[in-house]
Amino acid sequence: MLSEERNSFRPKDLHLLKGVSDQVAVAVANILADEKIEQQLKEINGYKEKLEEEKLYLQQEISSVYTYTDIIGAGPEMQRVFHMLSQVSFAQSTVLILGETGTGKELIARAIHNASPRKSKLMVKVNCAALPANLIESELFGHERGSFTGAVERRIGKFELANHGTLFLDEIGEMPLDLQVKLLRAIQEKEIERIGGKSTIKTDVRIIAATNRNLQKEVAEGRFRSDLFYRLNVFPIVLPPLRDRKEDISLLAAHFMERFARSAGRKNVRLSSTAMKQLTAYNWPGNVRELEHVLERSILLTQGNVIREINLSSQPKSDHKVQPEEDYTRTFEEMERDYILGVLNKCKGKVFGPGGAAEILGMHVSTLNHRIKKLGIRKEQTYYIRKP
């Protein structure tokens, strides 16, 4: 109520208006306070929800906690890996861990996280191969209540759970193509959107990815996005297979035997020299994980304190050889020389006539002799060798 003239309101009217205004002011203050309290309760519930998710996640992970001491290796291959860990752990860079199954990719990821400035926060693991394709998006980004059939409550995703921490994407090569686009956006923009949500959520997450696939080959064959590959391949770490670091087998065996003997209530369990020779002669297609399981089984099956023989009967034979990769660094002349040498030695030095090298190679004798001379091949007794 307003009047531009003096003394327009009688004292009793002013008293009434003041009483009304005081009541209105109290009502408005209560409304504002209720709104503020409602907003604070919403924030508190959000923090409570996140803490409950963290508690559940930690309870699931507590039985598989690893430390840096679980990474064992004294050979040159693992020393190179340790050097790379020391270079990248304190940075914020994305890391791509490559290696065959069973080489310890999760151990390396945990070592990077535990040595990083984010070690006080969570390292959240997502196994992209273990989840159905229709659930990976919800697992990563979360969902709102009622956003799809079965979404009876709101759930935060692994990106939110790992905020200010580390997100470990295991078996990244198994992720469907349509989700690779959303993952790329989340990494680049540092924001996500829950399924059924209407607003974006800012996140601060360090990404560590791992796979046993050849991602460059997957990109070439159209099964993995090239832009996501280049975004993940900032700092690649290639883990060597166990067959290439056999000097570490004895150290790994001692570590696993001590652990399993203690859990089985056994003392002073050791390997005989014969058993150790079996371990070092075997090819270990399953790598460190296979060695771990073989030793656990051997301890359980052994009656005394000495493991005299390792049971590898259910595994591939120890003389199994891994097919070597083609060497594309050799020149055409080097490959031609090796091929002609192989044919000459198979023919026991016979150049012409039936069954001779010229006949097998489909070349004229004079042409073959010219190539032998030019490629530096000479005859020694009945076999051909390369000139020094």
C-alpha positions in Angstrom: 0.0 0.0 0.0 1.4 3.4 -1.0 0.4 7.0 -0.7 2.3 10.1 -1.8 0.7 12.4 0.7 1.7 12.8 4.3 -0.5 11.4 7.1 -2.7 9.5 4.7 -3.0 6.5 7.1 -4.3 6.7 10.6 -2.1 5.3 13.4 -4.4 2.3 13.9 -4.2 1.6 10.1 -0.4 1.8 10.2 -0.3 -0.5 13.2 -2.5 -3.0 11.3 -0.3 -2.8 8.1 2.9 -3.3 10.1 1.4 -6.4 11.7 0.4 -7.7 8.3 3.8 -7.0 6.8 5.6 -8.7 9.7 3.5 -11.8 9.2 4.1 -11.8 5.4 7.9 -11.3 6.0 7.9 -14.3 8.3 6.0 -16.4 5.7 8.3 -15.4 2.9 11.4 -16.1 5.1 10.0 -19.6 5.9 9.4 -20.4 2.2 13.0 -19.3 1.3 14.4 -21.3 4.2 12.4 -24.4 3.2 13.7 -24.1 -0.3 17.3 -23.8 0.9 16.9 -26.8 3.3 15.3 -28.8 0.4 18.3 -28.0 -1.8 20.8 -28.9 1.0 18.9 -32.2 1.7 19.1 -33.0 -2.0 22.9 -32.4 -2.0 23.3 -34.5 1.2 21.3 -37.3 -0.3 23.6 -37.1 -3.4 26.7 -37.4 -1.2 25.1 -40.2 0.8 24.2 -42.1 -2.4 27.8 -41.7 -3.6 29.2 -42.9 -0.3 27.0 -45.9 -0.3 28.1 -46.8 -3.9 31.7 -46.3 -2.8 31.2 -48.6 0.2 29.6 -51.3 -1.9 32.4 -51.1 -4.5 35.1 -51.2 -1.8 33.5 -54.2 -0.2 33.6 -56.0 -3.6 37.2 -55.0 -4.2 38.7 -55.6 -0.7 39.3 -59.3 -1.4 41.4 -58.5 -4.4 43.5 -55.7 -3.2 47.0 -55.7 -4.7 50.1 -53.7 -3.8 53.1 -52.7 -5.9 55.1 -55.6 -4.3 52.9 -58.0 -6.1 54.6 -57.1 -9.4 57.6 -59.3 -9.5 60.3 -59.2 -12.1 64.1 -58.9 -12.1 64.7 -59.4 -15.8 65.3 -56.7 -18.4 61.7 -56.9 -19.8 60.1 -56.1 -16.5 62.7 -53.5 -15.6 61.7 -51.6 -18.8 58.1 -51.8 -17.6 59.0 -50.5 -14.1 60.9 -47.6 -15.8 57.8 -46.7 -17.8 55.6 -46.9 -14.6 57.9 -44.4 -12.9 57.6 -42.0 -15.8 53.8 -42.0 -16.1 52.5 -42.6 -12.5 52.7 -39.0 -11.3 51.2 -37.6 -14.6 47.6 -37.2 -15.5 48.0 -38.9 -18.9 45.8 -41.6 -20.2 47.5 -45.0 -20.2 46.9 -48.0 -22.5 48.1 -51.3 -21.2 48.6 -54.0 -23.8 49.5 -57.6 -23.4 48.4 -61.2 -23.6 45.8 -62.6 -21.2 47.2 -63.4 -17.7 50.2 -61.0 -18.0 49.0 -58.8 -15.0 47.4 -55.8 -16.7 45.2 -55.0 -13.7 48.3 -55.1 -11.4 50.0 -52.5 -13.5 46.9 -50.3 -13.5 46.7 -50.5 -9.7 50.4 -49.7 -9.4 50.0 -46.6 -11.6 47.0 -45.4 -9.5 48.7 -46.1 -6.1 51.7 -44.1 -7.1 49.7 -41.2 -8.5 48.3 -38.0 -6.8 44.9 -39.6 -7.0 45.8 -42.5 -4.7 43.6 -41.2 -1.9 40.5 -41.6 -4.2 39.0 -44.7 -5.8 40.3 -46.7 -8.7 37.1 -48.1 -10.2 37.3 -51.1 -12.6 34.9 -51.8 -15.4 35.3 -55.1 -17.3 33.9 -54.3 -20.7 33.9 -58.0 -21.7 31.9 -59.2 -18.7 28.9 -56.9 -19.1 26.1 -57.3 -21.7 26.2 -54.6 -24.4 22.9 -53.1 -23.2 24.2 -52.6 -19.6 27.6 -51.1 -20.3 26.2 -47.6 -20.9 24.3 -47.7 -17.6 27.3 -49.1 -15.8 29.5 -46.3 -17.1 27.2 -43.3 -17.0 24.4 -44.3 -14.6 20.7 -43.9 -15.1 17.6 -42.1 -13.7 14.7 -43.8 -12.1 12.2 -45.1 -14.8 14.6 -44.4 -17.7 14.2 -48.0 -18.9 12.5 -51.3 -17.8 14.0 -52.4 -14.5 15.4 -49.0 -13.5 13.5 -48.8 -10.2 15.8 -46.3 -8.7 18.4 -43.8 -9.7 22.0 -45.1 -9.9 25.2 -43.2 -10.4 27.7 -44.7 -12.9 31.3 -45.6 -12.7 32.5 -42.2 -14.1 30.8 -40.4 -11.2 32.0 -43.0 -8.7 35.6 -42.5 -9.9 35.4 -38.7 -9.9 38.8 -37.3 -8.9 40.1 -40.8 -9.0 41.0 -43.4 -11.7 38.7 -45.4 -14.0 40.2 -48.7 -15.3 38.5 -49.9 -18.4 39.6 -53.5 -18.7 39.1 -55.4 -22.1 38.4 -52.1 -23.9 38.7 -53.9 -27.2 35.4 -55.7 -26.4 33.3 -52.5 -26.2 30.6 -52.1 -28.9 31.1 -49.5 -31.6 28.0 -47.4 -30.6 29.3 -47.0 -27.1 32.8 -46.1 -28.2 31.4 -42.8 -29.5 29.9 -41.9 -26.1 33.0 -43.0 -24.2 35.1 -40.8 -26.5 32.9 -37.8 -25.8 33.0 -38.4 -22.0 36.8 -38.6 -22.1 37.3 -35.5 -24.3 34.6 -33.2 -22.9 35.0 -34.5 -19.3 31.3 -34.6 -18.8 28.6 -37.3 -18.9 24.9 -37.6 -19.0 22.9 -40.3 -17.2 20.5 -42.4 -19.2 17.2 -40.6 -18.9 18.9 -37.5 -17.5 18.4 -34.0 -18.7 21.6 -32.3 -17.5 25.3 -33.0 -18.0 27.6 -33.8 -15.1 31.2 -32.7 -15.0 33.8 -35.3 -14.1 37.5 -35.4 -13.4 38.7 -38.9 -14.1 42.0 -40.4 -15.2 41.6 -43.2 -17.7 43.6 -46.4 -17.8 42.5 -48.9 -20.4 43.8 -52.4 -21.1 43.3 -55.1 -23.7 44.8 -58.3 -25.1 43.7 -57.4 -28.6 45.8 -55.7 -31.3 43.8 -52.5 -31.4 45.6 -51.2 -34.5 44.4 -54.3 -36.4 40.9 -53.9 -34.9 40.9 -50.3 -36.2 42.0 -51.4 -39.7 39.2 -54.0 -39.8 36.6 -51.5 -38.6 35.9 -53.0 -35.2 37.4 -50.2 -33.2 37.1 -46.5 -33.7 40.4 -44.8 -34.8 39.6 -41.6 -32.9 39.1 -43.5 -29.6 42.3 -45.5 -30.2 44.4 -42.4 -30.7 42.7 -40.8 -27.6 43.6 -43.9 -25.5 47.0 -44.5 -27.0 48.7 -41.6 -25.2 51.2 -43.7 -23.2 51.1 -47.3 -24.2 52.8 -50.0 -22.0 53.3 -53.4 -23.5 53.6 -56.2 -21.0 55.9 -59.1 -22.0 54.5 -62.7 -22.0 56.0 -65.1 -19.4 57.8 -67.1 -22.1 59.9 -64.0 -22.8 60.9 -63.5 -19.1 61.7 -67.0 -17.9 64.3 -65.6 -15.6 61.4 -64.4 -13.4 59.7 -67.8 -13.1 61.7 -68.8 -10.0 60.8 -65.5 -8.3 57.2 -65.8 -9.2 57.0 -69.4 -8.1 58.5 -68.6 -4.7 56.0 -65.8 -4.2 53.0 -67.9 -5.1 54.1 -70.9 -3.2 54.5 -68.9 0.0 51.1 -67.4 -0.4 49.3 -70.7 -1.1 51.2 -72.7 1.4 50.3 -70.2 4.1 46.6 -70.3 3.2 46.7 -74.1 3.1 48.3 -74.3 6.5 51.6 -75.8 5.1 55.1 -74.8 6.0 58.5 -75.0 4.1 57.0 -76.2 0.8 59.6 -76.1 -1.9 60.1 -77.2 -5.5 62.5 -80.0 -6.5 65.0 -79.3 -9.3 63.0 -81.5 -11.7 59.9 -79.5 -11.0 61.7 -76.2 -11.5 63.0 -77.5 -14.9 59.5 -78.3 -15.9 58.3 -74.8 -15.1 61.1 -73.1 -17.0 60.7 -75.5 -20.0 57.0 -74.9 -20.3 55.7 -72.3 -22.8 53.0 -70.8 -20.5 50.3 -69.7 -23.0 48.2 -68.5 -20.0 51.2 -66.5 -18.6 51.5 -65.5 -14.9 47.9 -66.4 -14.2 48.4 -70.0 -15.4 51.6 -70.3 -13.4 49.7 -69.1 -10.3 46.9 -71.7 -10.8 49.3 -74.6 -11.6 51.3 -73.9 -8.4 48.1 -73.7 -6.3 47.0 -77.0 -7.6 50.4 -78.6 -7.1 50.5 -77.5 -3.4 47.1 -79.0 -2.8 48.0 -82.3 -4.5 51.4 -82.7 -2.8 51.5 -84.8 0.4 54.9 -83.8 1.7 56.9 -80.5 1.7 58.6 -81.1 -1.7 56.8 -80.7 -5.0 58.7 -83.3 -7.1 56.6 -83.0 -10.3 54.3 -80.4 -11.9 51.1 -81.7 -13.4 50.8 -80.0 -16.8 49.0 -82.9 -18.5 45.8 -80.8 -19.1 47.8 -78.0 -20.6 49.5 -77.7 -24.1 52.8 -79.6 -24.3 55.9 -77.8 -23.2 57.5 -78.2 -26.6 54.7 -76.2 -28.2 56.2 -73.3 -30.1 54.5 -70.0 -30.7 54.3 -69.1 -34.3 56.8 -66.3 -34.8 55.7 -63.1 -36.4 56.8 -62.3 -39.9 59.9 -60.2 -40.1 59.0 -57.4 -42.5 62.3 -55.6 -42.0 64.2 -57.9 -44.4 64.9 -56.8 -48.0 63.6 -58.7 -51.0 67.1 -59.9 -51.8 67.6 -61.3 -48.3 64.3 -63.3 -48.6 65.3 -64.5 -52.1 68.7 -65.6 -50.8 67.2 -67.6 -47.9 64.6 -69.2 -50.1 67.2 -70.3 -52.7 69.5 -71.6 -50.0 66.7 -73.7 -48.5 65.9 -75.2 -51.9 69.6 -75.9 -52.7 70.1 -77.6 -49.3 66.9 -79.6 -49.7 68.2 -80.9 -53.1 71.6 -81.6 -51.4 73.4 -79.2 -53.7 71.9 -80.5 -57.0 71.4 -77.6 -59.3 70.2 -79.1 -62.6 68.6 -82.3 -63.8 65.4 -84.0 -62.5 64.7 -83.0 -58.9 67.3 -80.2 -59.0 66.9 -76.7 -57.6 66.5 -75.2 -61.1 63.5 -77.5 -61.8 61.9 -76.8 -58.4 62.4 -73.1 -58.7 61.2 -73.1 -62.4 64.4 -71.3 -63.5 66.9 -71.8 -66.3 70.2 -73.3 -64.9 72.3 -70.4 -66.1 69.8 -67.9 -64.5 69.9 -69.8 -61.2 73.8 -69.9 -61.3 73.8 -66.1 -62.0 71.5 -65.5 -59.0 73.6 -67.8 -56.7 76.7 -65.8 -57.6 75.0 -62.4 -57.2 73.4 -63.3 -53.8 76.7 -64.4 -52.3 75.9 -68.1 -52.0 78.8 -70.6 -52.2 79.0 -74.4 -52.0 80.8 -76.1 -49.1 80.9 -79.9 -49.4 77.4 -80.9 -50.4 75.6 -77.9 -48.8 75.3 -74.3 -49.7 76.0 -71.5 -47.2 76.0 -67.7 -47.3 79.3 -66.0 -47.8 80.6 -64.3 -44.7 
